[in-house]
Amino acid sequence: MTNTNRPSQEKLHVDVAIVGGAMTGAILALALAQLSTHTRNKTNKKGQPLKIALIEAQRPNNGHPGFDARSIAIAHQSIFELTQLGIWPKLAHLGTPITHIHVSDRGHFGMTELNSEHFHLPYLGQVVELDAVGHSLFQLLDNSDVQLFCPATLEHVDTHPDKQSLMLTDGRQIDAALVIAADGIHSKVRQSMNLPLEQVDFKQTAVVANIHTRKPHQHWAYERFTQNGPLALLPLTSHQGQNRLSLVWALSDQEATRLLDAPKSVFIDELQQAFGFRAGEFIDVGQRSSYPLMLSSMRRPIYHRTLFIGNAAQTLHPIAGQGFNLGLRDLVSVIKILKSAIAQEQDLGSAQVVHDYLACRVKDRDSTLEHIEFLVRGFSNQHWPLVLGRDLGLRLLSWFPPLKMPIAKTAMGWKS
């Protein structure tokens, strides 16, 4: 592994340059490094493994926006994909299994449950804390063949017929046959190329915190729809003997601002009132943070010799916990397309490769984006016919368990 930190006017030529080293970008870099060696060994092709560069502004720490205090749920299918990539076995010790999911509509009769045993599985998903995952991923990167540019920031991209030239703010230049943008909703790659981003502002803010509870969570996750928006609680590993849950609470911008500044006792009391006591008594709350909630997407997450993945291509409302899981499916598609291109000795940045990726992602992206917007609109609306309809739907899932299969497939990331 080359950790390239010294400014230089010398150009570096690579096969693939990944911009953005948070979850999606770091995992992709590690997976591609393994893929290139494995593919060449398996097919007995001569030549060197792929040259892969990863550009990231900072290493994981308390201020890293991609490896902050949030936790995310990784779906069952995503765990399978990460295992296939050889990544999950190195992160598994950081995961907390979800074996039960409880979904309810506050103030109404709608509720249902999902149970991993019903599907003959050990879990429905795993919860990881991003800060801990970030440190583990960068330890793996430090011992890989990935050329890591960190700290490094992209200034702009110059487009050429046979390459993309990435100009860094310190004067260094990286020429790449293929650029993969994994640099988030404010993607510098996308901005440099003047590509449009469609956005739907839900006029909500997510308040995020770790909650300490009186009783153990027993691997239950909760999704509760309230008048202000959905409230999710995910199980976490105990810390210093404390039982912990990860909270994501969607609120109006005004309510979020008020509760972020409220005394702990006020915050805990209002959270308990909104959620109830199904998870037991809430006794403490950690540091609170927030981020705006919106749905954003690129109509075509490609450009000349460039692919967009994860939050650079689309961002989701956290209502169903599908953001990272959709980004991981982007990543898996990239690997599938590049594996084929390597085997056929294609130009990795060719129009054929770029459009193969687009074709591979259209159906899944469109259906997921439509599904998330439908859920947000449907469960945020208090018009009584909609309330009655969604509560009857949730109850039907409880009364007729076979109806749960489509919901379970979505929760676990299974695709037909």
N, C-alpha and C positions, 0 to 999 in steps of 0.2 A: 504494500500500500504506500502511495506517495501522498503525503500531507503537504500540499503546495501552498505555502503562505508568503513567500518572498516575492515582492513585485519584480516583474521582468517584462521586457519588451518582446521577448521571444514568443513566437506563436506555438501553441500546443495543438496538435492535431489528434482528434479522438473520433471514434466511431459513433458514440452516443454521449451527449451531454445532458444531464438531468439538472434542471434548475429548481431548487427547493428540496431541502433535506429533512422535512418533518416526516410523519409516519409513512405516507405514501411514497414520497421520493426516496427515503432511506431504504425502505423495504425493496423497492424496485431496483435500486443500485445493487443491493446485495444479491437479489435474485438473478439479475443479468450477469453479474460476475460469475456466479455458479453456472448459469446456463451456457455461457460462451465456452468455458473450459469443458463442460460435460458434452456439449454438442460436438465440438471438434474431436474430442477423444473417441466419441461413439462412432462418428462417421469417418474416422481416420483421415480427416482433411489436414493438410499441412497449413502452417501459418501460426501466428500468435493469437491468443485469446482477444476478445474485444477490448478496445481501449475505452474505458468508461470514466467520465468525469462527473462529479457531483458538486454542485455549487450551493453553498448554504451560508447565510449571513452570520449565524452564531451557533455554538455548541449548546446542547441542552443545559439550561440553568433556570433559575427562578423567573427570568424575564423572557424566556423563549415562548412565542405565541403558539407554536405548534406542539410544544411539550410542556404545557402549563399544569395547573392543579386540577384540570378536568379529568373525568374518567369517561371511557366509551365502552359500549357493549359490542363485542365482536361476535357476529352470528355463527351458528354451528357450521354452515357451509363455508364461511370465511376461515374458520379454524382449519377445516379440511384443506382449503386452498393454501393456507400458510404452512401447513404441515407438508404438503406436496412440494412447496418451495424450499423446504428445509429451514424455515424461519421460526415456526411456532415452537418446536422443541427447545429452542434457545430462549423463548419468552414465556413458556408455559408456567414457570414458577411464579410469575407475576399475575396470573389470572385467578379470578374468583368465579366459579361456575354459577350460572343461573339454571336452577332446576324447575322453578315455578314462575309463572308470570300471571299477575292479577290485574285485570283491566276493569275500570269502573267509571261511572258517570256521576259526579257529585250532585246530591240533591235529587237524584232520580233512581229508578229501579234497575237500570242497566248495569250488568257486570258479568264477567266470565273469567275462567282460568285456563291456563295451559300448563301441562305437567309433562316433564321430559319422559317419565316412566310410561306414559300413555303411548309415546312414539318409540319406546324401546331404545332410548338414548340416555347416555350418562348426564347430558346437560343440553339446554337449548342454546346456550351461548356462554361467553366468558367476558368478564369485566376487567379491564386493565386501567391503571392510572398512567396517564400520558407521560408524566415526568419520569417515572421509573422506566418506562419503555424506551424513552428517548436516550437515557444513559446506556441502556443495554444495546440499543441499535448502534450507537456511535462507538461502543467498544468493539462491536463486530466490524464496523467500517474501518476502524483503526487497524484491524488485522486482516483486511481484505486486499484485493488488487484494485479496488476503486481508487481513482485519483481524487482525493477529497480537497476541495478548495473551501476552506473554512477557517477564519471568517472571510467571506467574499460576497460582494454585492454586484448584481448585474446592472450595468449602466444602460446599454441598449443592444439591439441585435441588428446586424447588417446581413441582408439576404443576398445570396449569390446562387447561380444556377446549380452548382455542384456542392454547396455547403451553406451552413449558417455560421456567421462569425459572431461570437459572444464577446462583447467588450465589457470588462469589469471596471469598477470605479477606480481601482488602483492602477489601471493602465494595461493590465494583462489581457491577452486575447486568446480565446479558445475557438478553434475551427472544428465544427462537428458535421458529420454526414447526416445525423438526425438529432434534433433537440426534443426533449420531453419536458414540458412545463408542468411542474408539480408545486408551483409557488403560490397557491392559495387564491382566494377571491380577488385580491388586489394584484394579480399576476403581472409582474413587470414584463414578462415575455409577451403577454397579450397586449399590454399597453404599448409596448414598443412596436408591435405590428399593427396597431390601430384596429384591432378586431372588436366587434360589438359584443356586449354582454346584456342579455335580457334579464330583468329583475322584477320580482313581485315583492313589495314591501308589506309584510303582515302587520306592521306598526306594533310589534311586540318586542320585548327584550327578555332574554333568558338569564335568569339569576342562577348561578352555579355555586355550590358549596358542598362540603362534607358534613353530614349530620351524625351526631352520636346518639345512640338509642339505648333505652333501658334493657331491652332484650336482644338476643342474637337474631340476625336476619334469616337464618336457616336457608339461605340461597334463594330467597324470594326477590323478584323484581316487580315493581308496581308502575302502572300507567293510569293516572287518574285525570279525567277531564273535568275541569272546573269552569266557572263562568268567565274567568280571565283567560284561560288557556290550559294546555296540558301540563301536568306535574308528574315527573318521573323520578323514581327512586331505584337505584341499582345497588346490589350488595357489594361490599368491599371487604378485604381481609381486615381482621381486627388489628389494631395498632395500640401498643402499650396497654393491652387489656380492654380497650374500648371497642364497643360494637359500632360499626360505621356503615352508613349508606351514602351514596353519591346522589346529590339532588340536582335536577335541572327543572326549573320552574318558569314557565312562560307567563309573562305578565304584560299588562299595558306599560308603555314607557314610563308613565307617571308613577304607577304603583311600584315598578321596579326601582326607580330612583328613591322612592320613599323607603322601601324595605332594605335597600342596600345600606342606607344611612341609619336605619333604626337600631336601637339597642338590641343586644342579643335576645333578651327576654321577650321583647315585642315580636321580633322575627320568629322565634320558636313558637310562641303562642299562635301567631297568625298562620304559620305553616301547619301546626297541629290542627287548627280549626279547618283549614282547607283540605287536609288530607284525611283526618280522622285518626283512629288508634289501631288500625289493622296491623301496622308495623310496630306497635308498641308506643311507649312514651318517648318523645324527643327531649333530650336533656342538654344538648350543647350543639353549637354550630361553629365550624371553622371559618377560615377567611372566605368572604363572599366576593364574587366577581360577576361580570355580566358581558353579554355580547348581543348585538341586534339580530333579530330573526328575519330572514328573507329567503326567498327562493330565487336562485340565479342560475342561468345556464347559457352556454354558447350554443347557438343553433348548430354549428358545425365545429366540433372541437379539434379541428385540424387546420394546418396551413402548410405552405411550402416547407418540406423537410421538418415539420413540427407537429407533435401530438400534444394534446392537453388532457391531463388526467386529474382525478380527485377534485378538490375544491377550486382548482384553476379552471376546470371544465364546467362544474356545477356545484352549488351548495344547497343543502336541504334544510328544512325545518326539522328539529330533532324529535318530532312527534312520534316517529316509529323507530328511531335509532338506526337509520339506514345510511347516514352520510359516509362514514368510513367504509362500510360494506359495499356501497356502490363504487366508491373510489378504488377499492381493492379489485372489484371486477374489471374496472378500467385497466388496472395494472396487470391482471391475469391475461387480459386480451392482448396487451402490448407484448407480453412474453410469448404468447401463442403465435402472434404474427411474426415477431422477430426470430423465433426458433425456426419457423418455416423459411424465412428469408435467408438465415445463415446457412441452412441445409442446402438451399438452392444457389448459394453464393450471389445473392442479389445485393444491389446497392440499398443499404438499410434506410436511406432517406428518399428512396424513389417514390414517384407518384403512386405506383402500384401498392407499395407497402403502406403508405399513408392512407390511401383510400380503402385498403383492406381493413385497417383499424376502424375507420369510420363505419363501414358496413357491419362490422362485428359488434358495434356498440349502439347502433340506432334503436333497435327494439327495446332493449333493456333500459336504456337511459330514458326514452320517451315514456314507457309504461311506469317507471318508478317516479318520475317527476309528476306525472298526472295523478298517480295514486297518492303521493304526499300532499299535493295541493287539495285534492278531494277530502282527505282526512282533516286537514287544517280548517277548511271551510265548513265541513260538516259538523265537526265537534266544537267549533268556536261559536256556532250560531245557536241562539237560545229561542228561535222561533219554534213554537210548540209542536207543529207537525214533524219538524226535523228531529226534535228531541225525542218524540214518541217513536219515530222510525228507527233511530240509532239505538235506543234502549231496547226496543223489541228485538233488534238484530243481535245485540249482545246477549240478551236472555235466550234467544233461540240457540246460540252457540252453546250455552250451558245445558239447555234441555235436550239438544240433539248433538252429542259430541262429534259424530262424523262430519258435521258442518265446520268443525274447527280446522280441518286439514288445510284449506287455502290460507287461513290466518296464520297457522303454524308455519307453513311454507315461507310466507313473507317474513315472519319473525326470525326464522332460522336461515334466511337467505337462500332457500332452495329455489331454483328456477326450473320450470317445466321444460 
